[in-house]
Amino acid sequence: MQKILILLSVVVLFYSCGASTDDKKSQLEKLKKEQEDLSKKIKTLEDEIAKTDTSKKAKMLDVEVAPVAVQPFKSYVEIQGKLDADQNVTISALMAGTIKSIYVTEGDAVKAGQILAEVDDAVLRQSVSQMQSQLAFATDLYNKQKNLWDQKIGSEVQYLTAKNQKESLEKQLQTMNEQLELYKIKSPINGTIDEVMLKLGQTAAPGFPAIRVVNMGSLKVKADVSENYASKIRVGNSVIVKFPDAGKELDAKVSFVSKVISAMNRTFNVQVSVPTDADLHPNMIAKMMVVDYESPHAIVIPLNTVQNSTEGNFVFVAEKNDKGQSVAHKRIVSAGRDYDGQVEILDGLKEGDTIITVGFQDLEDGELIKI
């Protein structure tokens, strides 16, 4: 190009020395037209050379791409808890004493109110027997005094004294009979005997575990959750519950969220009801994945494809230029929630775009790429 321009300058100078003004203008127009034709030919040759130049093709970066599609997106809060039966009761003796009878063994089905074991109540029964004798005597005395009083014989004081004595002994006997019931260890629920911790002749005392009864008809997973998630977990949130040891996984809903944050450990209680299953046992470790964000129609891409710059977050997309070549273009995006290596894109991408997923680290905007 430079040689052509020099040649044109020499020709123009030559003609300017001996030609008239009109001839010079005519010659100048002719040379300009020749220059324009030459420029077009040069450009054509450069394009043809670029297409066949293997040295430039070798500089194209190899990349991998993926199409952008609309899909559901969820993010989860992962919590570890344990399984518990809604009715899992450890029963203790109400009165201290020696165990004289045990009526159940592990695995037995029991009903609410059924007697499971008894503490020795011989001393109290002797007192009851004596009280019954005293009451019988007081009742006879009262009946005789009442008959006399009905016939207007005797004093009213004698009648009232006999009546009071009889009623007082009746109340004492009733109290002693109620105390006798306390020596019986009863089941408060319908269920199955899970463990008998007593032995015949062993001493029982209030507050010490005696028998465990479990009703597996209603199960729930309990977990203490950090207060950081107090605004994210609500009753009704979808949950994936996993039992690693049982190899079980099921879908459920959050059934209870406590309103109070514990002052001791800064946590709140979350519960999820789960259906009965023979493979599930109380105190089994459970992993809860609570959905804290959900979008049914989201643009989702791999999180590692999003890069940062002074302009903001961006990704590289693959597009075709006017020559049909693949070119990498920087696209500024607005990122939302991310989970498990995926991120939701709120703005900057649309369905049908093609993002570069591998090889984007060394790219520059407008660079040719090989897919």
Salt bridges, closest charged atoms under 4 A:
GLU36 OE2 - LYS40 NZ 3.86
ASP37 OD2 - LYS33 NZ 3.59
ASP47 OD2 - LYS43 NZ 3.07
GLU78 OE1 - LYS287 NZ 3.52
ASP84 OD2 - LYS222 NZ 3.42
ASP86 OD1 - LYS220 NZ 2.77
ASP121 OD1 - LYS100 NZ 3.07
ASP121 OD2 - ARG125 NE 3.11
ASP150 OD2 - LYS146 NZ 3.22
GLU170 OE2 - LYS166 NZ 2.72
GLU181 OE2 - LYS184 NZ 3.10
GLU181 OE1 - LYS186 NZ 2.77
ASP194 OD2 - ARG212 NH1 3.52
GLU195 OE1 - ARG212 NH1 2.65
GLU227 OE2 - ARG266 NE 3.05
ASP277 OD2 - LYS248 NZ 3.39
ASP279 OD2 - LYS248 NZ 3.32
ASP292 OD2 - ARG337 NH1 3.32
GLU294 OE2 - LYS74 NZ 3.86
GLU319 OE1 - HIS329 NE2 3.79
GLU319 OE2 - ARG331 NH2 2.99
ASP353 OD2 - ARG331 NH1 3.19
ASP353 OD1 - LYS350 NZ 3.13
ASP365 OD1 - HIS329 ND1 3.34
